[in-house]
Amino acid sequence: MRDGPLPPFDCAPGLRLAAHERLMQLQQDHLNRRLDRLEEMMERLDRRLWITVYGVAAVILGQMLRSLMLIA
């Protein structure tokens, strides 16, 4: 017989739970990275949309100004 406390050991359910927690953390990290990329893409799309809107407005105003100059 041994004297003193027995060394700790990991049991199978504990190892399985730790592996599951690690897998969930990896999935959460991956999801967060994908969401960050999606937000960046949406911001770029938003900027492009506004540039397009301002471009169309500038063309319309330019044509209005041109027609006003031709009338006068």
Backbone as JSON, one array per atom type, in Angstrom:
{
  "sequence": "MRDGPLPPFDCAPGLRLAAHERLMQLQQDHLNRRLDRLEEMMERLDRRLWITVYGVAAVILGQMLRSLMLIA",
  "N": [[0.83, -1.19, 0.0], [0.28, 2.29, -0.6], [1.5, 5.24, 0.92], [0.0, 8.37, 1.68], [-1.68, 10.83, -0.48], [-3.52, 9.81, -3.41], [-2.48, 10.11, -6.84], [-3.92, 12.63, -8.96], [-6.37, 11.96, -11.52], [-7.65, 12.03, -14.84], [-10.92, 11.54, -15.77], [-12.94, 9.83, -18.21], [-15.5, 11.14, -18.85], [-14.91, 13.74, -18.03], [-12.78, 14.44, -19.72], [-14.09, 14.31, -22.15], [-15.96, 16.37, -21.88], [-14.22, 18.57, -21.67], [-13.07, 18.49, -24.23], [-15.32, 19.0, -25.77], [-15.96, 21.6, -24.9], [-13.7, 22.95, -25.83], [-14.01, 22.59, -28.6], [-16.41, 23.99, -29.0], [-15.51, 26.55, -28.36], [-13.65, 27.0, -30.41], [-15.4, 26.96, -32.61], [-16.96, 29.18, -32.0], [-15.04, 31.23, -32.11], [-14.37, 31.07, -34.83], [-16.84, 31.76, -35.99], [-17.09, 34.38, -35.05], [-14.94, 35.59, -36.42], [-15.86, 35.3, -39.05], [-18.18, 36.87, -38.94], [-17.02, 39.37, -38.45], [-15.63, 39.74, -40.87], [-17.8, 39.83, -42.6], [-19.09, 42.18, -41.72], [-17.12, 44.07, -42.44], [-17.21, 43.79, -45.23], [-19.82, 44.66, -45.7], [-19.62, 47.34, -44.93], [-17.86, 48.29, -46.9], [-19.47, 47.89, -49.15], [-21.55, 49.63, -48.53], [-20.2, 52.1, -48.67], [-19.57, 52.1, -51.43], [-22.13, 52.14, -52.5], [-23.06, 54.68, -51.68], [-21.24, 56.29, -53.05], [-22.03, 55.73, -55.65], [-24.67, 56.72, -55.6], [-24.15, 59.47, -55.16], [-22.73, 59.97, -57.49], [-24.67, 59.53, -59.52], [-26.49, 61.54, -58.81], [-24.87, 63.78, -59.28], [-24.52, 63.6, -62.06], [-27.18, 63.98, -62.95], [-27.69, 66.59, -61.94], [-25.74, 67.94, -63.37], [-26.67, 67.62, -66.02], [-29.07, 69.0, -65.8], [-28.13, 71.58, -65.3], [-26.75, 72.02, -67.67], [-28.87, 71.97, -69.54], [-30.25, 74.22, -68.64], [-28.41, 76.19, -69.24], [-28.4, 76.07, -72.01], [-30.96, 76.94, -72.63], [-30.94, 79.58, -71.79]],
  "CA": [[0.0, 0.0, 0.0], [0.99, 3.57, -0.66], [1.17, 6.25, 1.92], [-0.26, 9.68, 1.1], [-2.82, 10.91, -1.41], [-3.36, 9.23, -4.73], [-2.34, 11.17, -7.86], [-5.19, 12.91, -9.65], [-6.49, 11.39, -12.86], [-8.78, 12.54, -15.61], [-11.86, 10.49, -16.16], [-13.42, 9.98, -19.58], [-16.5, 12.21, -19.02], [-14.24, 15.04, -17.89], [-12.03, 14.69, -20.95], [-15.07, 14.54, -23.21], [-16.5, 17.71, -21.65], [-13.17, 19.53, -22.02], [-12.95, 18.49, -25.69], [-16.51, 19.66, -26.29], [-15.8, 23.02, -24.62], [-12.68, 23.45, -26.76], [-14.63, 22.61, -29.93], [-17.36, 25.1, -29.02], [-14.73, 27.79, -28.38], [-13.12, 27.13, -31.77], [-16.51, 27.32, -33.49], [-17.34, 30.56, -31.67], [-13.99, 32.1, -32.66], [-14.52, 31.07, -36.28], [-18.05, 32.51, -36.28], [-16.79, 35.8, -34.83], [-14.11, 36.05, -37.53], [-16.72, 35.41, -40.23], [-19.04, 38.04, -38.75], [-16.19, 40.57, -38.64], [-15.41, 39.88, -42.3], [-19.08, 40.23, -43.19], [-19.28, 43.59, -41.39], [-16.21, 44.84, -43.28], [-17.74, 43.77, -46.59], [-21.02, 45.5, -45.73], [-19.17, 48.73, -44.88], [-17.35, 48.63, -48.23], [-20.63, 47.97, -50.04], [-22.25, 50.86, -48.18], [-19.44, 53.21, -49.26], [-19.75, 52.05, -52.89], [-23.5, 52.55, -52.79], [-23.16, 56.13, -51.55], [-20.5, 56.89, -54.16], [-22.9, 55.59, -56.82], [-25.78, 57.67, -55.44], [-23.63, 60.82, -55.39], [-22.39, 60.06, -58.91], [-25.91, 59.69, -60.28], [-27.01, 62.88, -58.51], [-24.01, 64.74, -59.97], [-24.85, 63.55, -63.49], [-28.5, 64.61, -63.13], [-27.53, 68.03, -61.74], [-24.96, 68.45, -64.51], [-27.55, 67.71, -67.18], [-30.01, 70.11, -65.55], [-27.36, 72.84, -65.48], [-26.48, 72.14, -69.11], [-30.11, 72.36, -70.22], [-30.54, 75.6, -68.26], [-27.49, 77.06, -69.98], [-28.81, 76.08, -73.41], [-32.19, 77.72, -72.7], [-30.64, 81.0, -71.56]],
  "C": [[0.86, 1.24, 0.0], [0.56, 4.45, 0.49], [0.92, 7.57, 1.2], [-1.4, 9.64, 0.09], [-2.5, 10.27, -2.76], [-3.22, 10.36, -5.76], [-3.67, 11.4, -8.57], [-5.2, 12.26, -11.03], [-7.71, 11.99, -13.53], [-9.66, 11.38, -16.01], [-12.41, 10.81, -17.55], [-14.49, 11.06, -19.73], [-15.88, 13.6, -18.91], [-13.46, 15.4, -19.14], [-12.98, 15.01, -22.1], [-15.67, 15.94, -23.09], [-15.47, 18.77, -22.05], [-13.01, 19.61, -23.54], [-14.13, 19.22, -26.31], [-16.42, 21.18, -26.07], [-14.79, 23.65, -25.58], [-13.25, 23.57, -28.17], [-15.61, 23.78, -30.03], [-16.63, 26.45, -29.07], [-14.16, 28.04, -29.77], [-14.23, 27.55, -32.74], [-16.95, 28.76, -33.24], [-16.32, 31.54, -32.24], [-14.12, 32.2, -34.18], [-15.75, 31.9, -36.69], [-17.81, 34.01, -36.1], [-15.93, 36.36, -35.95], [-14.94, 36.23, -38.79], [-17.64, 36.62, -40.13], [-18.26, 39.34, -38.94], [-15.93, 40.81, -40.12], [-16.67, 40.36, -43.01], [-19.37, 41.71, -42.92], [-18.39, 44.47, -42.24], [-16.73, 44.91, -44.72], [-18.98, 44.65, -46.72], [-20.64, 46.98, -45.69], [-18.64, 49.16, -46.24], [-18.5, 48.78, -49.22], [-21.41, 49.25, -49.79], [-21.54, 52.07, -48.79], [-19.62, 53.25, -50.77], [-21.15, 52.52, -53.27], [-23.63, 54.07, -52.72], [-22.38, 56.83, -52.66], [-21.34, 56.84, -55.44], [-24.05, 56.59, -56.76], [-25.3, 59.09, -55.72], [-23.25, 61.01, -56.86], [-23.62, 60.28, -59.77], [-26.5, 61.08, -60.05], [-26.18, 63.95, -59.23], [-24.31, 64.77, -61.46], [-26.18, 64.25, -63.76], [-28.38, 66.12, -62.97], [-26.74, 68.65, -62.89], [-25.82, 68.59, -65.76], [-28.59, 68.83, -67.01], [-29.33, 71.45, -65.79], [-27.1, 73.07, -66.97], [-27.73, 72.59, -69.87], [-30.51, 73.78, -69.87], [-29.64, 76.57, -69.02], [-27.88, 77.15, -71.46], [-30.08, 76.92, -73.61], [-31.88, 79.21, -72.64], [-29.87, 81.62, -72.65]]
}
